[in-house]
Structure formats: C-alpha cells, structure tokens
Amino acid sequence: IMSNTQPQEIFEFALELAQQAGQMIKQAFYQPKDLIFKGDTDLVTATDQAVEEMVMDKIRAKYPRHKFVAEEDIAAGRAEEVLTDDPTWLIDPIDGTTNFVHRVPHTCISIGFAVNKEVIVGVILNPILDELYTAIKGEGAFRNSEPISIAKKSDLKQCLVSTGFPYDRDDETLDIVFGRLRKVLKACRAVRRLGSATLDMAYTASGIFDIYFEKGIHAWDVAAGTLIATEAGAVVTNLKGEMPYDLCGREVLVCNPDVLEQILDIIRTD
C-alpha cells in the first residue's frame, strides 16, 4: 500500500488542500454565518461542511482507496471515529468553529495522514493570521517553513499552560475540569484558553505555550498536532501519561519531557 503513500507526495497534496481550504475559510470569516447546532453548544457552519466536502472529494479523486476520519462526516452519522491500519486522512475542516463564528482569528484547518495508526504527515493552517505549521515524520516541525522546537523550561512556575473546556456542561464534569484547572493555575505562571485544540498543539510545538492539556478532544483535533509537536521535541500522551499515545482516547497532554512528571502529578485525577 505504501507505493501511493510516499510521505513527500502526500505532504505536498495536503499542503495544497490546506491552502485551498484556507481561502474558503478566509473568504467566509467576516461574512454572516449559517449556524447548525450539533448540540447545545457545539456549532457547525456551512463553511465547515463545504471545506470538508471539498477536501474529501479531492482526496477521493486522487487516492480512491484511502480512508477518512473527518469531523463533519462523523457528526452527520456517515462514519465512525475509528482509526485502522489503512492509509487514513484525519481532517478537521475548521478547528475553532466558535472562534470562526464570532470572528476570533484563532481558527484553522487541520489535515493529518496516518498509516498503521501512525501519523506521518501533518498540516495546520490558520488562514486569518497566515500561520502554517507542518511536519513529515522524521523530518522536524516547521512554522511558515522555519524550524520550530518546544520551550525547554524545567520549572512549572515559569510555564504558560493552555487548555480547553468540554462541551458537556454538567456539574460533575465541570467540577473535575475546574478542580484540575485550579491546581494547574496555582502551580504555573498562567493559563490560556484560546479555543482551538489544534492550534494549542502547534503553539506548544513552537514554544509559545509550555504545556497544553485537554479532555474531550477527538482524533481529528489532534492528528496533525501530535506529529508536529512530537517532531518539535514534545512528549504527547494522555492525562495519565500512558504511552504510546492513542489518537482516539479523547484526551491529550503535550509538553516538554522535563516537566512531564510535574504536570502529571497535578492533572492526574485518580
């Protein structure tokens, strides 16, 4: 199967797709949005759906045998969030949809490509701020073609931490989330919550954030980001520190190895 999944060829195609998607997102960004609700607080727009359709159509035409794990495809009940060993594209057409709707310029498209459940190509583009994060497995991570690497702090007190809040707003969930957050805030310099898991991973990869953690994320949120962060020197794991990282495990922690044990001591809830 690998004959038509050469990382360089896939990478160039993913880049092309991300740039075309970026144009669509940018054009729609300042326009009124057609809102569709997936839940009380989980939004999707016509642009999310149009971007994903465009990307998937082009991939199908070029690689008819490849599989997909794509957010809106799964939300619509057409597929399930399952990653197999087959060549698979993991796509989040707009990560940070709520930001997109409210015109917060922290939104992006994320395209990851995996073979044997391992992401080998990752492309993240924020077309509003012209930030392009990329990686091919084993070749390092880049922001707008410049190499990036994680921040090398070993003291939690100096760390800027990013996180996200869940769509489930029941009291039990929120007690856990804010209990964890309270401990993190006491131990670290500050906490940010920018509303795009994908960009949080990219920002951690490039040393803007020192630590990013979140529960409730999906495989399409973290596929490209996992590779980019790992290539930048980060460790990517779940909130218990279990390895190897499971893309479908619905939680993530990204940080430099020097603070891993310290942050795990704080965010483990068991």
Backbone torsions as a table, in degrees:
resi	resn	phi	psi	omega
1	ILE	NA	-26.1	-172.7
2	MET	-65.2	-17.0	-176.5
3	SER	-55.8	-37.8	179.9
4	ASN	-104.2	22.2	175.6
5	THR	-127.9	40.4	175.0
6	GLN	-62.2	126.5	-174.6
7	PRO	-53.0	-41.3	-177.1
8	GLN	-64.8	-42.3	-179.6
9	GLU	-65.9	-43.8	177.9
10	ILE	-62.3	-43.1	-178.9
11	PHE	-59.5	-48.0	-178.2
12	GLU	-63.5	-36.8	178.5
13	PHE	-69.0	-43.3	179.2
14	ALA	-60.8	-38.6	179.6
15	LEU	-64.3	-44.3	178.4
16	GLU	-60.6	-45.4	179.2
17	LEU	-63.0	-43.7	-178.9
18	ALA	-63.2	-39.4	-179.2
19	GLN	-68.7	-38.2	176.2
20	GLN	-66.5	-41.9	177.0
21	ALA	-63.0	-40.9	180.0
22	GLY	-58.2	-39.2	177.2
23	GLN	-61.5	-43.9	179.9
24	MET	-63.5	-42.8	-179.4
25	ILE	-66.1	-43.6	-178.3
26	LYS	-64.0	-42.9	179.8
27	GLN	-62.8	-36.3	-176.8
28	ALA	-85.7	-14.2	-167.9
29	PHE	-57.2	-45.6	-176.6
30	TYR	-95.5	4.0	178.8
31	GLN	-88.1	159.7	172.4
32	PRO	-60.8	144.4	-175.7
33	LYS	-105.4	143.3	171.0
34	ASP	-88.6	110.7	-176.0
35	LEU	-90.8	137.8	173.3
36	ILE	-127.4	131.6	-178.0
37	PHE	-98.5	128.4	174.8
38	LYS	-90.6	-20.7	178.4
39	GLY	-160.1	-167.5	-179.9
40	ASP	-60.5	-36.8	-172.6
41	THR	-124.3	-7.3	-175.4
42	ASP	-91.8	110.3	-173.4
43	LEU	-98.5	152.0	166.3
44	VAL	-140.1	149.4	178.6
45	THR	-120.9	168.7	177.0
46	ALA	-59.5	-30.8	-179.7
47	THR	-68.3	-43.0	175.8
48	ASP	-51.8	-48.6	-174.9
49	GLN	-68.8	-41.2	-179.6
50	ALA	-66.3	-40.3	179.6
51	VAL	-63.7	-48.3	-178.4
52	GLU	-62.4	-41.2	179.2
53	GLU	-62.0	-45.1	179.3
54	MET	-59.4	-48.4	-178.1
55	VAL	-62.8	-47.0	-178.1
56	MET	-66.4	-39.5	178.3
57	ASP	-59.9	-43.6	-178.4
58	LYS	-68.8	-36.8	177.9
59	ILE	-67.7	-44.2	179.7
60	ARG	-58.6	-38.6	-179.4
61	ALA	-67.0	-35.4	-176.2
62	LYS	-90.4	-37.9	-177.8
63	TYR	-130.9	76.4	-173.1
64	PRO	-60.0	-20.8	-176.0
65	ARG	-94.7	-6.6	-178.7
66	HIS	-72.5	151.5	-179.9
67	LYS	-99.2	170.3	179.9
68	PHE	-132.8	144.7	162.1
69	VAL	-128.0	95.9	-171.3
70	ALA	-126.6	137.3	-168.7
71	GLU	-56.2	-54.5	-172.8
72	GLU	-74.7	-28.5	174.9
73	ASP	-59.8	-44.3	-178.8
74	ILE	-74.4	-39.6	178.6
75	ALA	-60.4	-34.3	-178.7
76	ALA	-81.3	-1.0	177.2
77	GLY	82.2	13.0	-178.2
78	ARG	-85.7	-14.2	-176.5
79	ALA	-155.0	173.3	178.4
80	GLU	-120.1	157.1	-179.6
81	GLU	-82.8	77.7	-179.1
82	VAL	-131.9	128.8	178.2
83	LEU	-104.6	122.0	177.8
84	THR	-104.4	-174.4	178.1
85	ASP	-78.4	-11.6	-178.8
86	ASP	-64.7	155.8	172.8
87	PRO	-57.9	121.7	-171.4
88	THR	-135.6	134.5	175.3
89	TRP	-96.7	125.1	178.2
90	LEU	-108.3	113.4	-167.5
91	ILE	-125.1	128.2	167.2
92	ASP	-116.9	106.1	-172.7
93	PRO	-62.0	-42.2	172.1
94	ILE	-138.3	109.1	172.9
95	ASP	-94.5	128.4	-170.3
96	GLY	93.2	44.1	-179.6
97	THR	-62.2	-40.1	179.2
98	THR	-62.8	-40.5	174.7
99	ASN	-60.3	-44.5	179.1
100	PHE	-57.8	-46.2	-179.0
101	VAL	-62.4	-40.6	-176.8
102	HIS	-92.6	6.0	179.2
103	ARG	64.1	35.8	169.5
104	VAL	-87.6	122.1	-169.4
105	PRO	-75.1	28.8	-178.8
106	HIS	-113.0	77.6	-173.6
107	THR	-151.3	153.6	-173.2
108	CYS	-159.5	168.0	166.1
109	ILE	-104.2	142.2	178.8
110	SER	-125.3	126.5	177.2
111	ILE	-128.0	118.6	175.7
112	GLY	-119.1	150.2	177.2
113	PHE	-128.6	125.7	-176.3
114	ALA	-122.7	144.8	171.1
115	VAL	-130.5	136.0	-176.2
116	ASN	54.4	40.8	178.5
117	LYS	64.8	12.4	-179.0
118	GLU	-116.3	126.2	-179.7
119	VAL	-73.3	125.1	-179.4
120	ILE	-115.8	-12.0	175.8
121	VAL	-139.3	135.5	176.9
122	GLY	-138.8	132.1	177.3
123	VAL	-135.5	126.6	177.8
124	ILE	-128.1	126.1	179.9
125	LEU	-128.9	122.5	167.5
126	ASN	-98.3	101.0	-172.8
127	PRO	-75.5	-15.9	-179.7
128	ILE	-76.3	-40.3	179.5
129	LEU	-103.2	6.7	-178.8
130	ASP	52.1	50.5	176.2
131	GLU	-111.5	119.9	-179.9
132	LEU	-118.4	118.1	178.1
133	TYR	-110.5	131.5	-175.2
134	THR	-141.2	155.4	172.5
135	ALA	-159.5	143.7	166.0
136	ILE	-117.5	135.9	-175.6
137	LYS	-53.3	128.1	177.5
138	GLY	84.7	0.9	-175.9
139	GLU	-119.8	11.8	178.1
140	GLY	87.0	173.4	-178.1
141	ALA	-118.5	148.7	-173.7
142	PHE	-138.1	147.0	169.7
143	ARG	-120.0	119.1	-175.6
144	ASN	46.0	47.5	176.7
145	SER	71.1	0.2	175.4
146	GLU	-97.7	136.6	179.8
147	PRO	-60.2	141.4	175.6
148	ILE	-123.3	155.9	173.0
149	SER	-149.8	159.8	-176.1
150	ILE	-68.3	159.5	173.4
151	ALA	-73.0	145.7	-173.7
152	LYS	-108.8	51.7	-179.8
153	LYS	-88.9	144.7	179.1
154	SER	-113.1	-6.5	-179.0
155	ASP	-107.8	118.3	-178.6
156	LEU	-56.0	-33.1	-178.8
157	LYS	-59.8	-22.3	-179.0
158	GLN	-98.4	2.4	-172.2
159	CYS	-89.9	135.3	170.8
160	LEU	-94.5	124.1	-172.3
161	VAL	-113.0	139.3	175.7
162	SER	-117.4	149.2	178.4
163	THR	-152.2	-176.3	176.6
164	GLY	-141.1	163.6	178.1
165	PHE	-108.9	148.5	-175.3
166	PRO	-78.0	161.6	173.0
167	TYR	-74.7	-27.0	176.7
168	ASP	-74.8	118.5	-175.4
169	ARG	-110.2	22.1	178.0
170	ASP	-71.2	154.5	-172.8
171	ASP	-59.1	-38.9	-178.0
172	GLU	-62.3	-46.2	178.7
173	THR	-61.6	-46.8	-176.6
174	LEU	-66.3	-34.0	176.8
175	ASP	-61.8	-41.6	178.5
176	ILE	-66.3	-48.5	-177.7
177	VAL	-59.4	-48.1	-175.9
178	PHE	-79.5	-24.4	172.7
179	GLY	-64.1	-43.8	178.1
180	ARG	-65.6	-45.2	-177.7
181	LEU	-61.9	-40.2	179.5
182	ARG	-58.3	-44.0	179.5
183	LYS	-66.6	-40.6	179.9
184	VAL	-64.3	-46.0	-178.0
185	LEU	-61.1	-37.6	178.3
186	LYS	-66.5	-32.7	-172.2
187	ALA	-91.7	-20.1	-171.3
188	CYS	-114.3	175.6	179.6
189	ARG	-67.8	-48.4	-178.4
190	ALA	-166.3	164.4	178.1
191	VAL	-123.5	138.1	176.4
192	ARG	-119.4	152.9	177.9
193	ARG	-142.0	92.4	-169.4
194	LEU	-95.9	-11.6	171.1
195	GLY	89.3	18.7	172.3
196	SER	-146.4	105.7	-179.1
197	ALA	-56.0	-41.6	-177.3
198	THR	-61.0	-48.2	-180.0
199	LEU	-70.6	-31.5	175.5
200	ASP	-58.8	-40.2	179.1
201	MET	-68.1	-41.4	179.2
202	ALA	-64.6	-40.8	179.5
203	TYR	-67.3	-34.0	176.4
204	THR	-70.7	-39.6	177.3
205	ALA	-59.5	-36.3	-176.1
206	SER	-93.6	7.1	172.9
207	GLY	83.7	10.6	175.7
208	ILE	-74.8	-55.9	171.1
209	PHE	-93.1	151.1	176.3
210	ASP	-93.3	-31.6	-175.4
211	ILE	-143.3	138.9	170.7
212	TYR	-133.4	133.3	175.0
213	PHE	-143.0	149.8	177.3
214	GLU	-164.3	146.1	174.7
215	LYS	-112.9	139.3	176.9
216	GLY	106.7	-3.3	179.5
217	ILE	-73.0	166.1	-179.4
218	HIS	-117.0	167.3	-178.2
219	ALA	-56.4	-39.0	-177.9
220	TRP	-70.3	-23.5	177.5
221	ASP	-69.7	-36.6	-165.5
222	VAL	-112.2	-5.0	-174.2
223	ALA	-59.8	-60.8	-179.2
224	ALA	-63.6	-42.2	-178.0
225	GLY	-62.3	-35.6	179.1
226	THR	-61.1	-46.5	179.9
227	LEU	-66.3	-46.3	-177.6
228	ILE	-61.4	-43.3	179.7
229	ALA	-66.2	-43.4	-179.7
230	THR	-63.1	-44.4	179.3
231	GLU	-64.5	-23.6	179.1
232	ALA	-87.8	0.2	176.3
233	GLY	103.5	3.3	-179.0
234	ALA	-81.4	160.0	168.8
235	VAL	-100.8	134.5	179.1
236	VAL	-118.7	123.0	-175.7
237	THR	-149.9	-174.1	174.9
238	ASN	-96.0	-173.7	-174.0
239	LEU	-75.8	-3.9	174.7
240	LYS	-103.9	-6.1	-179.3
241	GLY	83.1	17.8	-177.3
242	GLU	-77.3	138.0	177.4
243	MET	-126.0	154.7	-5.2
244	PRO	-70.6	159.0	-176.0
245	TYR	-69.4	133.4	178.9
246	ASP	-100.2	112.0	-177.9
247	LEU	-59.1	-28.1	-177.3
248	CYS	-98.4	14.1	-175.9
249	GLY	-82.4	-0.1	173.8
250	ARG	65.5	18.8	173.0
251	GLU	-155.4	157.2	-176.9
252	VAL	-153.0	147.3	171.4
253	LEU	-135.8	127.5	178.6
254	VAL	-125.6	126.9	178.3
255	CYS	-164.3	177.0	175.2
256	ASN	-84.6	149.4	-173.6
257	PRO	-55.4	-28.0	-176.4
258	ASP	-67.4	-25.4	179.9
259	VAL	-108.2	4.0	-174.7
260	LEU	-55.4	-53.3	-176.5
261	GLU	-64.7	-39.3	-179.8
262	GLN	-62.2	-45.4	-177.5
263	ILE	-72.8	-35.5	177.8
264	LEU	-62.8	-38.5	178.0
265	ASP	-57.6	-32.3	-176.3
266	ILE	-85.7	-40.4	-172.3
267	ILE	-94.1	-10.9	174.2
268	ARG	-64.5	132.9	-179.1
269	THR	-105.1	-5.0	-177.5
270	ASP	-79.4	NA	NA
